[in-house]
Amino acid sequence: MQLSETSFGEAVPVDGYGDGFFRVGGKVCMGPLLMAGAGPLVWKGLDDSAPLLALAGEVDVLFFGMGAEIAFLPAPLRMALEEAGIGVELMASPSACRTYNVLLSEGRRVALAALPV
């Protein structure tokens, strides 16, 4: 088997996560994380919809990491994102980070909104 290094180009992947934090580009980000292409954006959690809706037209899919386990999005937030043309995929935060990184390396138009585990 031949292994090759993953290239992200200008995009920044999630390096890791732990109890209450994410690591991005070697830096620790405490609390909720919003990622789109070039790096982390300010996002305060599920009650902060403006930064998510600002991604309309820039991303096709927003992966939601709901913490340690999958949970539902508040219905008004889900409807607002869908009306803005942003596809939503819910999963546990570790899975959302991995999926985001894989699709980011393929050059896809994706974003990640993740709650810490």
PyMOL commands that set and color helices and strands:
alter all, ss='L'
color gray80, all
select helices_A, chain A and resi 50-53+75-83+93-105
alter helices_A, ss='H'
color red, helices_A
select strands_A, chain A and resi 14-18+21-24+27-30+33-36+39-41+61-66+87-91+110-115
alter strands_A, ss='S'
color yellow, strands_A
deselect
rebuild
show_as cartoon
